[in-house]
Structure formats: C-alpha cells, structure tokens
C-alpha cells in the first residue's frame, strides 16, 4: 500500500517537480519499512494491510471533501484484528495499546504525505474510490 500511495501521489501531478516529490516522499521510507515489519509481527500481513487501509481512510476523510467515516466498518475491522489474539485481560490491553499505537503512527505517516501536496493526495483518494477496494470499506459519501 505504501508504494501505491507514493505512486499515486507522484503520478497525480505533485505540485513539486516529480523528482523532488519522489525525493521528499522517500525521506519517509525508513519509517514506512519499520512500521511495516512491526505491524506484520503484531497482526500478520492481512492485518497490516487492513490497519493501513484504515489509516488511509481516516486521513482521506479529514483531508478530502465528500467522505465520512464508516464507523461500523472500523468497529468490525478492529474487532477482527483483536479477535483471538489475546488470552487474558492484561495481554488484551497490551495488544490493543500496540494496535492503536500502530494505527496512530500509520495515520501520521499518511497525514505527512498528504500535506506534501493535498490536491494530489485527494486525487489519489478519488482513484482509490473508483477501485471500490481497500480503504473504501472504511468511508461513506457525505
């Protein structure tokens, strides 16, 4: 998803020169790589993609017009990520804390990329909306 996000941002006419846009976004690569491996260890590949989709959807709703959060989609996804991962209350709290921390970091990384060129980011959201997959299950039209 991260590489798709960068490609969409740069391909949708970043107001910076294309090379400059790519260089700017590449500065976040170490953070993306660190998070990808961290989240995969926590929830696996499928869970990592889900959490990333959720974070992308959250930033899209905040940054772009005509979108609202699908609260039921979020509740169901978080419940699915947590289900069967913990044995007792203390372990459940630690897991939930780690999951929410990772969600927050993903949201922050995507938010940072969206601020590099907000119009380009919203154009990338429009392309994602047209695909009807990934993050689209976490938002609805206003």
Buried (B, 14 or more C-beta within 10 A) or exposed (E): BBEBBBEBBBBBEBEBEEEEBBEBBEEBEEBBEEBBEBBBEBBEEEBBBBBBBBBBBBBBBEBBEEBEBBEEBBEEBBEEBBEEBBEEEEEEEEBBEBBEEBBEBBBBBBBBBBEBBEEBBBBBBBEBBEEEEBBBBBBBEE
